[in-house]
Amino acid sequence: MKKTSSEQSRRSFLGNISKAGLLGITGIVPAVAKAGILPDNGKTNAPEHAFLCKPYLQYPGPNTISVMWLTTRPCYSWVEYGTDGQLNQKAHRVTNGLVDANNRLHRIELDQLQPGKKYSYKVYSKDILSFEPYKLTYGETISSETYTFTAPDPQAKEVSWLIINDIHDRPASIPHLVGLNKQDPYDFVFFNGDVFDYQADEQQIIDHMLTPCGDTFSTQTPFMYVRGNHETRGKYAREWHQYFDNPGHNNYFTFTIGPVSAIVLDTGEDKEDEHPVYAGIVDFDAYREQQARWLEQQLQSPAFKKARHKVVMMHIPHYHSGEWHGVKHCREMFGGLFNKHKIDILICGHTHQYGVYAPAKGQHEYPLIIGGGPKDGFRTLIKIKADQHQLVLTMLKDDGTKVGEYTV
């Protein structure tokens, strides 16, 4: 159909508006630059093709490890891996028949791993210069160093892990606290909330967590992570979950390794949903009610009932932490179920005052452990070792002195 001169003028005008928007008149480029995607120089030239962090390991399920990393540019990415020092297997992520591509955040599962076997792996990202409907143009391929990990063994006779909580945007605390463990082996690290003060942007996640974890342990040992109340705050809180991959791909979850069956709850905010600071856009009461229904099912599951040690981890303790709304609602939703189904130990954070609280009849009829933080002299590392005979929890203050211990 022949276009009239008025139609052509209108299309030209709209095209110019679209181009102007992309060039930053609408503020798109500055916002993207702030998030670390483009250089903050006001230009539209793309950044150099590079990794934004080392690959970091996550534990989404039995016999499975997820490898995650970020790049400056949209890519097609994959992992090459294998046993005995070889890299003879390849994995990429497929969603509904489409291989994940043209993305900057990469998450690839390595499944059907041999339990307890040592694997080598290396990640690759191939730059996508142009992605047209019928023509894709690749650029440079970058690759990481070769790293190793030991595949998880759900049937292990013993398991050990480290717990860090409430470091509040102090990235140096991660290597410092993990370093207190010295050469003692551990299977994974668990972050029990409030790693951040609030969620500002992607660069904060990279600088204050992924980089110090990668420089310390997470290229070879996985971590799990449950939100604290501070991870629910800030303009980037709704994107936070994309950067982590817990068992079941959820913010609250359960896992069983060897003699331990663990339940992890997401306790949400400590204030009431109607508090003015939330501006009417949170609903944590309903979220905790949802978890309570799920929790009752998990507490009665065969895996939990037959486990030698029954552990629950969550950020906000429902006792010994004041009488804020969130504390009381956790007590109402979860406390009775913990007592009824006889959990062995509850591990929390939130208060910034470390403590080991013995069972209290009519309240928490199991030991309740609270990690410290975030200031020097109050930070803690919690270590857990469990076998078929006992579970031993040890709490170290940030100067290395033992400030708590409990044996189940």
C-alpha positions in Angstrom: 0.0 0.0 0.0 1.4 3.4 -0.9 2.0 5.7 2.1 0.7 9.3 2.0 3.1 12.1 2.8 1.3 12.7 6.1 1.7 9.0 7.1 5.4 9.1 6.2 5.9 12.3 8.3 4.1 10.7 11.3 6.2 7.5 11.1 9.4 9.6 10.8 8.4 11.6 13.8 7.7 8.5 15.9 10.9 6.9 14.8 12.9 9.9 15.9 11.1 9.9 19.2 12.0 6.2 19.8 15.6 6.8 18.9 15.8 9.8 21.2 14.5 7.7 24.0 17.1 5.1 23.5 19.8 7.7 23.4 19.0 8.7 26.9 16.5 11.6 26.6 14.1 9.6 28.7 16.8 8.7 31.2 17.1 5.0 30.1 20.9 5.0 29.6 21.8 6.7 32.9 19.6 4.3 34.8 21.1 1.3 33.1 24.6 2.7 33.7 23.8 3.0 37.4 22.9 -0.7 37.5 26.4 -1.5 36.1 25.2 -2.6 32.6 26.7 0.3 30.7 29.6 2.7 31.5 28.3 5.8 33.3 29.7 8.2 30.6 26.5 9.1 28.9 27.5 7.3 25.7 25.6 4.5 24.0 28.6 2.5 23.1 28.4 -1.0 24.7 30.8 -2.0 27.5 33.7 -4.3 26.9 32.6 -8.0 26.9 33.7 -9.2 30.4 32.6 -11.1 33.5 31.1 -9.0 36.3 31.9 -11.7 39.0 33.4 -15.1 39.3 31.1 -18.1 38.9 29.3 -18.9 42.1 27.8 -22.2 43.1 24.3 -22.7 44.4 22.6 -25.9 45.7 19.1 -26.3 44.2 18.6 -30.0 44.9 20.0 -33.5 45.4 22.8 -34.5 43.0 22.6 -31.0 41.4 24.7 -27.9 41.5 23.8 -24.6 39.8 26.6 -22.4 38.4 25.7 -18.7 38.2 27.6 -15.6 36.9 27.1 -12.2 35.3 28.4 -10.6 32.2 28.5 -7.0 31.0 26.9 -7.9 27.7 24.1 -10.2 26.6 25.5 -13.6 25.7 25.0 -17.3 25.0 26.6 -19.1 27.9 27.5 -22.7 28.9 29.5 -24.7 31.3 32.0 -27.4 30.4 32.7 -29.9 33.3 33.7 -33.4 34.1 35.4 -35.7 36.6 39.0 -36.7 36.9 40.1 -33.2 35.8 38.4 -33.5 32.4 35.9 -31.0 30.8 34.2 -33.5 28.6 30.6 -32.6 29.3 28.7 -29.5 28.4 25.6 -27.9 29.9 23.4 -25.0 29.0 20.0 -23.9 30.2 16.9 -24.7 28.1 13.5 -23.0 28.9 10.5 -24.3 27.0 12.6 -25.6 24.1 14.7 -22.4 23.8 18.3 -22.3 25.0 18.8 -19.3 27.2 20.6 -16.6 25.3 20.8 -12.8 25.0 20.9 -12.5 28.8 23.5 -11.2 31.2 22.6 -13.2 34.3 23.4 -16.8 33.8 22.2 -19.9 35.8 23.0 -23.4 34.5 22.2 -26.6 36.4 24.6 -29.5 36.4 22.5 -32.4 37.3 22.8 -36.2 37.6 26.1 -35.6 39.4 27.9 -38.6 41.0 27.5 -38.1 44.8 30.7 -37.2 46.6 32.7 -37.0 43.3 35.1 -34.2 42.6 34.3 -32.2 39.4 36.2 -29.6 37.4 34.3 -26.9 35.6 34.8 -23.8 33.4 32.2 -21.2 32.2 32.0 -19.7 28.8 30.0 -16.7 27.5 29.8 -15.9 23.8 28.9 -12.3 23.0 25.9 -11.7 20.9 26.5 -8.7 18.6 23.2 -8.8 16.8 20.0 -10.8 17.4 17.7 -10.5 14.4 14.7 -12.9 13.7 16.6 -14.9 11.2 20.2 -14.0 11.7 22.3 -14.1 14.9 25.8 -12.7 14.9 28.3 -13.8 17.6 31.3 -11.9 18.8 34.1 -12.8 21.2 33.9 -15.8 23.6 35.3 -15.3 27.1 36.0 -18.1 29.6 36.8 -18.4 33.3 39.5 -20.2 35.0 39.0 -23.9 35.8 37.5 -24.5 39.2 36.5 -27.6 41.2 33.7 -28.7 43.5 32.6 -31.9 45.2 29.1 -33.0 44.2 26.6 -33.1 47.1 25.8 -36.5 48.6 22.3 -36.7 50.0 23.2 -40.0 51.7 26.4 -38.7 53.4 27.0 -40.1 56.9 27.9 -36.6 58.1 27.4 -33.0 57.0 28.8 -29.6 58.1 28.0 -26.0 57.2 28.8 -22.4 58.2 26.2 -19.8 59.0 26.6 -16.0 58.6 23.9 -13.4 59.3 23.4 -9.7 59.7 26.5 -8.3 58.1 24.6 -5.3 56.6 26.6 -4.2 53.6 29.9 -4.9 55.1 31.5 -7.1 52.4 34.8 -7.5 54.3 32.9 -9.5 56.9 32.5 -12.5 54.5 36.2 -13.4 54.2 36.8 -12.5 57.8 34.1 -14.7 59.2 34.7 -17.6 56.9 38.4 -17.3 57.7 37.6 -18.1 61.4 36.9 -21.6 60.3 40.5 -22.1 59.2 41.0 -25.4 57.5 38.0 -27.2 59.0 36.1 -28.7 56.1 32.4 -27.7 55.4 29.9 -28.6 52.7 28.1 -25.3 52.2 27.6 -21.8 53.6 24.2 -20.6 54.7 23.4 -16.8 54.8 20.6 -16.3 57.4 19.4 -12.9 56.2 20.4 -9.2 56.3 23.5 -9.4 54.2 22.4 -6.0 53.0 20.8 -2.9 54.5 18.4 -2.7 51.6 18.4 -3.6 47.9 19.6 -0.7 45.7 20.8 -2.2 42.4 22.6 -5.1 40.8 26.0 -3.5 41.5 25.4 -3.7 45.2 24.8 -7.4 45.0 28.0 -7.9 43.0 30.2 -5.7 45.1 28.9 -6.6 48.6 28.2 -10.3 48.2 29.1 -12.1 45.0 32.6 -10.7 44.8 33.7 -11.4 48.4 32.0 -14.8 48.2 33.8 -15.6 44.9 37.2 -14.5 46.3 36.6 -16.6 49.4 34.7 -19.8 48.7 31.8 -19.8 46.3 33.7 -20.9 43.2 34.2 -24.3 44.8 31.6 -24.5 47.7 27.9 -23.6 47.2 25.9 -21.3 49.4 22.2 -21.0 50.3 20.5 -17.8 51.2 17.3 -16.8 53.0 16.1 -13.2 53.1 16.1 -11.1 56.3 13.8 -8.2 56.8 16.3 -5.8 55.2 16.4 -7.7 51.9 12.7 -6.9 51.5 13.5 -3.2 51.4 14.6 -0.9 48.6 13.8 -0.5 44.9 15.7 -3.6 43.8 14.1 -6.0 46.4 11.8 -7.4 43.8 14.7 -8.4 41.6 16.9 -9.9 44.4 15.7 -13.4 44.1 16.9 -13.7 40.5 20.5 -13.8 41.6 20.2 -16.9 43.8 19.0 -20.5 43.4 17.9 -22.3 46.6 16.5 -25.8 46.8 13.1 -25.9 45.0 13.9 -22.5 43.4 12.1 -20.7 46.2 12.6 -18.2 49.0 11.6 -20.7 51.6 12.6 -24.3 51.2 13.7 -27.6 52.7 16.6 -29.9 52.1 18.0 -33.2 53.4 21.6 -34.1 53.5 22.8 -37.2 55.3 21.5 -37.2 58.9 20.0 -33.7 58.8 16.6 -32.5 57.4 16.4 -28.7 57.4 13.5 -26.4 56.9 14.2 -22.7 55.9 11.5 -20.1 56.4 11.4 -16.5 55.0 10.1 -14.4 57.9 9.6 -11.3 56.0 9.4 -7.8 57.6 9.3 -7.0 61.3 6.8 -4.2 61.0 3.1 -4.5 60.3 2.1 -4.4 56.6 0.2 -1.1 57.1 3.3 0.7 58.3 3.8 4.0 56.3 7.3 3.1 55.3 5.9 0.3 53.0 3.5 2.6 51.2 0.8 -0.1 50.9 2.9 -2.5 48.7 3.7 -5.4 51.0 1.6 -8.3 52.3 3.8 -10.3 54.6 1.1 -11.5 56.9 -0.5 -13.5 54.1 2.9 -14.7 53.1 3.7 -16.1 56.5 0.3 -17.7 56.7 1.1 -19.4 53.4 4.4 -20.6 54.8 2.7 -21.9 57.9 0.5 -24.2 55.9 3.5 -25.4 53.9 5.5 -25.8 57.1 3.0 -28.1 58.7 3.2 -30.4 55.6 7.0 -30.4 55.7 7.1 -31.2 59.5 5.0 -34.3 58.8 6.9 -35.4 55.7 8.6 -38.8 55.8 12.0 -37.2 55.2 11.7 -34.8 58.2 10.1 -37.4 60.5 12.8 -40.0 60.0 15.8 -37.6 60.0 18.3 -38.0 62.8 18.4 -34.2 63.3 15.5 -31.8 62.6 16.8 -28.2 62.0 14.9 -25.0 61.2 16.7 -21.8 60.1 15.0 -18.4 59.7 16.0 -14.8 60.1 13.6 -13.4 62.8 13.5 -15.3 66.0 10.0 -15.5 67.5 11.4 -15.2 71.0 14.2 -13.1 72.6 13.8 -10.4 70.0 11.3 -7.9 71.3 7.6 -7.6 70.5 7.5 -6.2 67.0 4.6 -7.3 64.8 6.8 -9.6 62.7 8.1 -11.4 65.8 4.7 -12.0 67.2 3.2 -13.1 63.9 6.1 -15.6 63.5 5.3 -16.9 67.0 1.7 -17.2 66.1 2.3 -18.9 62.7 5.3 -21.1 63.5 5.8 -21.5 67.2 3.1 -24.0 68.0 4.1 -26.2 65.0 7.8 -26.3 66.1 6.7 -27.5 69.5 4.1 -29.9 68.3 6.4 -31.7 65.8 9.4 -31.5 68.1 12.2 -29.8 66.1 15.6 -30.3 67.5 17.1 -26.8 67.1 16.2 -23.3 65.7 18.9 -21.0 64.3 18.1 -17.3 63.7 19.7 -13.8 63.5 18.1 -10.3 63.4 18.7 -9.0 66.9 22.5 -8.3 66.5 22.9 -9.8 70.0 24.3 -13.3 69.8 22.9 -15.8 72.3 22.3 -19.5 73.0 18.9 -20.1 74.7 18.1 -23.4 76.2 14.6 -25.0 75.7 11.9 -23.1 77.6 8.7 -25.0 78.4 5.6 -23.4 77.0 7.7 -21.2 74.7 10.4 -22.7 72.5 10.8 -26.3 73.7 14.1 -26.7 71.8 17.3 -24.7 71.8 17.1 -21.3 70.1 20.4 -19.9 68.7 20.8 -16.3 67.6 23.8 -15.1 65.6 25.2 -11.7 66.2 26.4 -8.8 64.0 27.1 -6.5 62.2 29.6 -4.4 64.2 33.1 -5.5 65.2 32.9 -7.5 68.4 29.4 -8.6 67.7 29.7 -10.5 64.4 29.6 -14.3 64.6 30.3 -17.4 62.6 28.1 -20.4 63.5 29.5 -23.8 62.7 27.4 -27.0 62.5 28.7 -30.6 62.3 26.2 -33.5 62.4 26.5 -37.2 62.1 24.3 -40.1 63.1 25.1 -39.7 66.8 25.0 -35.9 67.4 24.7 -32.4 66.1 27.2 -29.9 67.5 26.7 -26.2 67.0 29.6 -23.9 67.8 29.4 -20.1 67.7 32.6 -18.0 67.2 32.9 -14.3 67.8 34.7 -12.3 65.2 38.0 -12.4 67.2 37.9 -16.2 67.1 36.8 -16.8 70.6 34.0 -19.3 71.3 30.9 -17.6 72.6 28.3 -20.4 72.3 28.0 -24.1 72.0 25.1 -26.6 71.9 25.0 -30.4 71.3 21.8 -32.2 70.3 
